[in-house]
Amino acid sequence: MLNLKVEEILNAQINKEFYSAYLYLAMSGYFDGIGLKGFSNWTKVQAQEEMDHGMILFNYILERDGNIDLKPIEAPVKDFHSPLQVFEMILEHEKSVTSSIESVANLSEDECDRATRHFIDWYISEQVEEEAQVLDVLKMIKMFGNECTILYHIDKELAERKYKAHDYEE
């Protein structure tokens, strides 16, 4: 059975993961609207992954005989100006998610919940990977600027990203 403090922070993390999905969908809509279908694809795939992350937490809480406490999901930011600005926003967002995941790890340690502490390690590894992916795209945009020809090539590369369902892997 889950410790109540751990259950509460895990439920809060579910909300953050679903908010992330909303945010990425808003970004996808922005990119689609300006004709960058590959950028739109990249953020749409990211939204699907965030939903997976939320559902993995959801299932973990149930597996540990905890209670699900879903809260309203905040409306995402929708004021976007350029691919560079959006990917800078994505990096900051992913850093905040990393910090939130680390808070779950710290609390599970403080509460001597070794099962949750072990479980959350998967999320820590996932965040390292996600921040690295965002940095790769951000570096390309910064290196070449917003020149249309370069954005076209980056867009083609981002269109190649495929969704692969995420499962918790021990």
N, C-alpha and C positions, 0 to 999 in steps of 0.2 A: 504494500500500500504506500502511496506517495505521501510524503510530508506535505502539510498544507502550504507552507511557504514555497516549496519547490513546485507544487501543483499550480500555485498562483503565478509564479514567474514563467512557467511553461505555457500557461494559457495566454499570458501577455505576449509571449514570443509567437504564438500562433497568430495573434492579431497583427504583429509586426510583419510576419511572413505574408499574410494576405494583403496587408497594405502595400508591401513591396510589389506584389502581383498587380495591384491596381495602378501603382506608379508606373511600372513598366508598360502596362497597357496604354496609359495616357501618353507615354513617350512614343509607343508604337503608332498611335493615332497621329501624333505630330509628324513623325517621319513619313508616314504614308501620305499625309496631307501635302507635304512638300516634295513628294515624288522620290523619296529615298526608300524604296521597297526593301532593300537589303538591311538597312538600319532598322526598319520596321520589323522585319523578320527576326533580327537579333534580339530586339527588346521583347517581342512576342514570345520567343522561345524562353527568354529569361523569366517572363511572367509565369509561364507554365511550370518552370522549375521552382519558382517561389511557392506556387500552389502545392507542389509536391512536398516541399519542406514543411509547410503548414500541416499537411495531412499526415506526414510522418510523426510530427509532434502530437497531433490529435490521437493517432493510433497508439502512440507510446503511453499517453496519459490513461487511455482506456485499458491498455494491457496491464498497467500498474494499479488498476482498480481506482483510478482517480475520477474526478468529475470535470466535465468539459464546461467551461464558462466563457462562451463567445460574447464579445463586446462589439459595439458598432465599429465599422471600419471607416476611418477618416477619409475624406475625399482627397485624392492626390493633387499635388501641384500640377498646374496645367499651363504655366507661363514659360514657354520654351522659345529660344531665340536662334540657336544654331546647333549643329552637331557637336561642336566643341563644348559649348555650354552644357548641353545635355549630358555628355560623357563625364564632364567635371562633376556634375550633379550626381551622376550614377556612382562615381568613385566615393564621393562624400557619403552618399547613402549606404553603400556597402561597408564603409568603415564604421558607420553607426550601427549597422547590423552586427558586425564583428564584435563591437564593444558590448552589445546586448547579449550575444551568445556567450561572451566571456563572463558576463554577470551571472548567467545561468550556471556556468561551470563553477564560478566562485561560490555561489550560494549552495550548490549541491555539495561542494567540499565542506563548507561551513556546517551544513546540516548532516554531514556524514552519510550522504546518499550516494554510495559508490556506484550503484547501477545507473543513476542519472548522470553522474560524472563521466562514466565510461561512455554512455550513450551520446553525450553532447560532444565528445571528441570528434565524431563524424562531422558535425556541423562546423567545428573549428577548422578541420581540414577543407571542408567545402568552401568556407569563407576565404581561405588562403587562395584557393583556385579561382574563385569568383573575382577577387580583387586583382589577381594577376591578369585575368582575361580582359577586364575593364582597362587596366593599365596598358595592355598591348594596343587596344583600339585607340585609346587616348594618345599614346605616343605617336601612332600613325597620323592621327589628325593634326597634332601639334607640329610634327615634323614637316608636313606638307601643306598645312594651312587649309583654308576653306576653298581652295581652287577647285572649280567644278570638275575638271578632268580627273583630279586626284580623288575627289569625293566619289565620283563615278566608279573608280577602281576599288576603293574601299567598300563601297556599297555592294559591288559584285561579290567581294570576298565575304561580307557579312551575310549575304543571301544564302551562302552555302551551309550556314549553321542549321543543324537538324535537332529537333527535340528528341530527347531520350529520357524516358521516365526515370526519375530518381527513386531509388529504394535505399533504405538504411542498410548499410553494409558493416557488419562487425569486423 
